């Protein structure tokens, strides 16, 4: 089972956990079931890199993110470093672009009907 051993302040702020809550925290509590499946498949197939996922904050709120996996060895043990990038603002920008495109399309239609 994947457990968190250490984190930085950005991780703690993103997820809403205190520093003393991190050691031993199960990774499965931080991401959706589908996201956990994707990550386990990557590890099983020895594929490292980035994948889109859905994160779960301590509050239960969901957020879109990209997680990057890196494997390293320490004292003959395999460890995995996770870098998590919250993509909420990128998703919001994408949504605004779609709304803007729809508005522009309707405006052009109105202009043609004049």
WOGI-V749183 format. One record per pair of residues at least 6 apart in sequence whose C-alpha atoms are under 7 Angstrom apart, sorted by the first residue. I is the first residue (numbers start at 1). J is the second residue. D is the distance in whole Angstrom. If there is no record, write none. Layout:
i->{I & I}
j->{J & J}
d->{D & D}
This chain:
i->{2 & 2 & 3 & 3 & 3 & 3 & 4 & 4 & 4 & 4 & 4 & 4 & 5 & 5 & 5 & 6 & 6 & 12 & 12 & 15 & 15 & 16 & 16 & 17 & 28 & 30 & 30 & 30 & 31 & 31 & 31 & 32 & 32 & 32 & 35 & 35 & 42 & 48 & 48 & 49 & 49 & 50 & 50 & 50 & 50 & 51 & 51 & 51 & 52 & 52 & 52 & 53 & 53 & 53 & 53 & 54 & 54 & 54 & 54 & 55 & 55 & 55 & 55 & 56 & 56 & 63 & 64 & 64 & 64 & 65 & 65 & 65 & 65 & 66 & 66 & 66 & 66 & 67 & 67 & 67 & 67 & 68 & 68 & 68 & 69 & 69 & 69 & 69 & 70 & 70 & 70 & 71 & 71 & 71 & 71 & 72 & 72 & 72 & 73}
j->{26 & 27 & 24 & 25 & 26 & 27 & 22 & 23 & 24 & 25 & 26 & 27 & 22 & 23 & 24 & 22 & 23 & 18 & 19 & 57 & 58 & 57 & 58 & 58 & 36 & 55 & 56 & 57 & 54 & 55 & 56 & 54 & 55 & 56 & 53 & 54 & 48 & 69 & 70 & 68 & 69 & 66 & 67 & 68 & 69 & 66 & 67 & 68 & 65 & 66 & 67 & 64 & 65 & 66 & 67 & 62 & 63 & 64 & 65 & 62 & 63 & 64 & 65 & 62 & 63 & 88 & 86 & 87 & 88 & 84 & 85 & 86 & 87 & 84 & 85 & 86 & 87 & 82 & 83 & 84 & 85 & 82 & 83 & 84 & 80 & 81 & 82 & 83 & 80 & 81 & 82 & 78 & 79 & 80 & 81 & 78 & 79 & 80 & 79}
d->{6 & 6 & 5 & 5 & 4 & 5 & 6 & 6 & 5 & 5 & 6 & 6 & 7 & 5 & 6 & 6 & 6 & 6 & 7 & 4 & 6 & 6 & 6 & 7 & 6 & 6 & 5 & 6 & 6 & 4 & 5 & 6 & 6 & 7 & 5 & 6 & 6 & 5 & 6 & 5 & 5 & 6 & 5 & 4 & 6 & 6 & 6 & 7 & 6 & 4 & 6 & 6 & 5 & 6 & 7 & 6 & 6 & 5 & 6 & 6 & 5 & 6 & 6 & 5 & 7 & 6 & 6 & 5 & 6 & 7 & 5 & 4 & 5 & 6 & 5 & 7 & 7 & 6 & 6 & 4 & 6 & 6 & 5 & 7 & 7 & 6 & 5 & 7 & 6 & 5 & 7 & 7 & 6 & 4 & 6 & 6 & 5 & 6 & 6}
